Amino acid sequence: MALDSAEPGLSGVPRTISSDGQLEALLRHHNMFPSEDEIAHRQRMFELIKSTVERQVMNNDVATRLNLSFVVVPVGSHGLTVWDCSSDMDCLAIGTISPTVFFALMAQKIHFPESQEVKIFRKTNDASGTMLGLQAGGVCFNLQYCAATKVTECWPQALELPSSHPAFDVPMQSLLKLNAVRDLHYLQHTITHLASFRLAYRAIKTWAKDRGIYSSKFGYLGDMHITLLLARVCKTSFHEGYATSASEILQAYFKHYANFDWQKEMIYDPTYYADTTPSYHRSYREPLVILSIHPPKVNVAQTATVPSVKTLREEFKRAEQLISRLGATWVGGIDTDAKPTGYVDFLNSYINYIKLDANYWGGAQIKWLKLVGWLETRCVYLLGDINRRFPGIHARIWPGLFTESEEGQIEKQVEYRGCFLIGLAKNDNISNQPFSDDSDRHSAHVSLLALLESFAEQIRSNEAYFDKHVLWADVAFVKQSELKDVRLCDSDWTNTVVSHGEDLDLDDGFEHDIDNGSIEGGGTVQDSNKSQQIDQPVHSANVAAKPKLRPAEDVISRLRWDPSFDAADYVVGYLDRFIGEKEVPVSLWKSEQTDEEFIPMHRVLYFKRRSDGQRVWDRQKRIDLIFNTGDTANGL
């Protein structure tokens, strides 16, 4: 493949950096390599999770009537063997039943005596589906599921099949999850020096965590971002015939991305797309594009924002300058012991900060955990508002919780004071600064305070996440001198297993899902019984086509304009890609794509009548009481 000037390489990079031996010693000092005992322990816990997924529920009608089959595989950092002791284990289960039935059965299996070591600490629902956060033996697992019958039947040969194979004729949501496994498999077989790749990966993750840019939810780098960015450099560097040590790869990595045009260029795999540049329609809302490998191509950096990309650009340039100095060593380049740690630099780098407080005073830890998790997602919107309304300000959030409480208070469930911090600086990219005089600065300051007050009121008015009896949330504009007592929270609150009796709402509709569960492909349990009577496998049953369901666009249009309906009495239920299921009045629904609050129609889940709580249209259950379509037309 011909390489142009945009391709990364090692030419022009000084070779004064220390050897891989010093780099590995440094990473061991930061506990980036698990011990043999830890590796063995995690493997045992993975086998426990796997056996829990595969266990049959013999006293359940669905489980006894269906010949259930599952594949459970690690993905993410464990799939590439680049994990460390702080890493969660991401797992994907592939099976022959629908996701609703799968998680309904999992809710039962986890209560079996054989799985008593497995605990649930989180359940999330978003546009990608359901994810269960599990703990086993102190190891945290993130379990997702996709229904793909033919893939299950031909596993692991399915990993070698082309994308056009009928096995991948599955719903988009399932295909995207399968592609996460297929992409990792492809990388493992196309990166020629995996040992160097893995060492470089651990170094980049260490650097990103220390500099406060390791968090995909805030628009920074996550495991998949690092993997695809690094794989691109490895493949082009190896192709050019340069040395393949991790140290030299890292030099090429920082040199390339310090000078990369993030606004115009895309990141993609140079071997999968060896002969052509992949076609991708880039939205104006995508300041960073990192494409997955197998089709359909998706941008894995969809949470990136203009402020977060600016922060990444600055950090890449800073790192490249450090390691390109004559006589540079990894200790001076990425080590955190040679200078104050990154969060200390962050606390000393800005004159003004936005402080988002989230406090609680014991007895209801799960409520505080939910509030903080939700506050994380709202911070992204706050940063976007600041960027739009105040283009002369660059806002950078640190992706971690700070605290003014004593160590251990969160575990003791006593009063705890946590906060997120956003540093504010002048945006050097804006040529004409809007604050040219004192009156402009005062006006901007007043407007910013009003924005923060409005944001705080939104947080406190959401009863689903804020309980005024045990929680307090506030947003303030503070000076650096007011943050003398804050420090990073030592506790891993995101993976806290709640005490017995605290409601995680895990069984939301699960029993109903089992009784009325559907197999993969839309066939119901009753359909599967009919297929068994004619000696066909359940998973390949041919189900008769169902009546078409009237689209959500037609429903909302009729609710708005048909005088026989009172639009004020109806709400739209939809999937927020950060929070999960939400509702909004029909009268406030935005249908114009140019509107800031626009939500695509494919995220609509249902329409509900406020007066009696009746769902008059439900995508999953195929109910439509507005036009009498879907299963409603058959009287189902």
Order of alpha helices (4+ residues) and beta strands (2+ residues): alpha-alpha-alpha-beta-alpha-beta-alpha-beta-beta-beta-alpha-alpha-alpha-alpha-alpha-alpha-alpha-alpha-beta-alpha-beta-beta-alpha-beta-alpha-beta-beta-alpha-alpha-alpha-beta-beta-beta-beta-beta
